[in-house]
Amino acid sequence: MAVIDQLASSLKRRDEVPNQELAQLIADKDDKKGVQEIVALLTHKSKDIQNDAIKVLYEIGERKPAMIAGYAKDIIALLDSKNNRMQWGAMTTLSAIAAEVPDVLYKALPKIVATSDVGTVITKDHCMKILVSLCSVKKYAGDAFALIIEQLMHAPSNQLPTYAEHSLPFVTVDNKAVFVRTLTGRLDDVESETKLKRLEKVIAKAK
């Protein structure tokens, strides 16, 4: 059966199970042709097919990122999509392959961050994951952490503790002061007592 025929919308299904099962099948079989077909469907005339394809793609990325890493530039191009589902789906996919193609994502950071700034919470979450991943690469760590600081300044208060926790392992002697200052300046924005305690814990550990 062709890949397109196995997508949820082709099967007249409204749930994501067929897409998840297809991703698992492609990953299990190391089906490179299947990946090619999925990537081709990202620009299909049907929005439903596009949405299913991006779901399958990031599900493959979560299982075997190396299988889709070669399509990073195609995925980055989707950040310009006017289809919001494609936009946050693309960011989700990029975060899944960030460790595989750091050079490609570093070059695309202006577009990645600009998309995050106007995107959904999911888009912002995965942008942060990309930045954290780039902090693991020595030559990109400084620039990536500077962008993390910018994200922390404007992050939704509900997401802030999580972003801070993910960033903490990359706090150094050189960036500690700005990290602590940025988070301290956001304490009054956090209304949840539990999340406030999480944020204060991160600040204490960073000092």
N, C-alpha and C positions, 0 to 999 in steps of 0.2 A: 504493500500500500504506500502511495506517495506520501511524503511528509505533510503536505498541505491538507491531505484528507484525514490526517490524524489529529489536527488541531481542534480545539474545543468548539470553535464557531462552525467548522465544517461538519462536526458531528451534532450540531444544533444543541450543544450543551452550554449552560451558563456558568458552570463551575470551572475551576482551574485544574481539576484532576487529570483530564486528558493531556493537557500541556505538561504537567509535572511528570506524568508517566512517559511521555515522548522524550522529554529531556533525560530521564533516567535511562531509557533505552538507548538513546544516542551516545550517552556517556559510557554506558556499560560495554557497548560494541565498538567504542572508539570510531564512530561512524563519521568520518571527515566529510563525506558526500552529504550526509544529513545536515551537518553544520552549514555547509555551503548553501543548501536549499533553504535553511532557516534564515540565513543572512539575506538571501535574495528576496525573501518574503517581507523583509523589514520595509521595503518600499512598494509593497503591493497596493493596488488601487483601493482595496477594501481596508477600512480602518480596523475592522474586527480581526482580519488576518494579521495586520501589522501588530496589533496588541497581543495576539496570541504568540506571534513569532518572538517578540521581545521578551515575553514571559519565559518561553522555552529557552531562549538564549541565556538569560541570567540564571536560570535554574541549572543549565549545563555549566555555566561559570562557577557556580557554587560547588559543583561536584568535581569538575575537572577544568580548572581555569586555563590550563595550557592549550586545551582544544580550541578555544575561541580567541586566544590572545592575539593571533595574527590578524584579526579583524578589528583591532582597536581603533584604527582611523575611521572605519565605517561606522563604528559605534559612536565615536566622538562627533561625527557629522550629524547624528540624530539629536544632539543637544539643541540644534537649531529648529527642531520640529515644532510645529504649532499644535501638534497633538500632545497634550500634557502627559498622557500615559506613556508615550514614546520617550518623552524627555526624562521623566523620573526613572523609567525602565532602563534607559541608556546609562544614567548615572549609577544605577544599581549594578548594571553589568560591568561598568568600568571599575567600580570598587572591588568587584570579584576578581578582576584580572590585574589589579594595581601592582601586585608583587611580581607579576610576570613581565610587565612592560613599563617599568618606571620611567625610562627615557622618553617614551611616547607621551605618557601622561604629564610629565613635567613640562614638555613643550606646549601642551594643551591647557595648562593651568589657567591662563587668562579666561578662556572660554568656559572651563569647568567652574571656576569661582563666580563668573558673571551669571552663569545659569543658576547656580545655587542661590545667589543673592535674590533672585526673583522667583525661585522655585518653591515647591511644596516642602513640607517637613521631611518627607522621604528623600527628596532631592538633596536637601541640606545634610541629612544624616549620612548619605553616601559620599557626598563631597568631603565631609569631615573624615570618613574612613580612608578616602584616597590620600588626603593630606597626612594623616597619621602613618599610612603605609610609606609615603615618600620620606617621612622622618627617619625611617629605618635605613635609608640610603644616604651614606655619609655626605656625598657631594650635593644632595638636595635638601638635607636636613634643615639648614639655616633658613632657606627661603620658604620651605614648607611650614616651619614652625611660625615664621612671621605671619603667614596667611592664616594659620590656626588662631593666632592672637586676634586678628581681624574678625574671624568668625566668632570667637568667644565674646567679643565686644557687642555683637549684634544678634547673637543666637537667641532663639525663643527660650524663655526662662524655663520651660518644661524640659528642654533638651540640654540645657546648660550643664547640669551635673554630670550627665553621661559624657558630653564632649570633654569636660574637664578631666574626668577619670581616664578617658582614652588618651589624652594628651600628656598626662602626668609622667609616664615612663620616659618621655623625651625632654623633660625639664633638665636644664644644665645650669652650671654656675653662671654662664653668660646670659641665659634667658629667664632665670628664676625670678628676678625682680619684676619684670614686665608681666610675667605670668600671674604672680601673686597680686600685683596691683590691678590687673585687669579683672580677675575674679572677685577681689575685694570690692571693687567698684560696682559689681553686679549683684551683690548680696541682697540689697533692698528690692531687687526685681523678682526675687524668688519667693513666692507666697506659700508654697507647700513646706511644711515643717520638716518632713522627711527629706525632701530634696535640698532644703537649706542646710541640713546637717551633713548631707553627702558633700555639698560644695565646701562647707567649712572644713571637712575632713581632708579634702584635696588640698586646700590652702595650707593647712597645718603640715601636711606631708611635704609640701613643696618648699616650705621655709627652711 
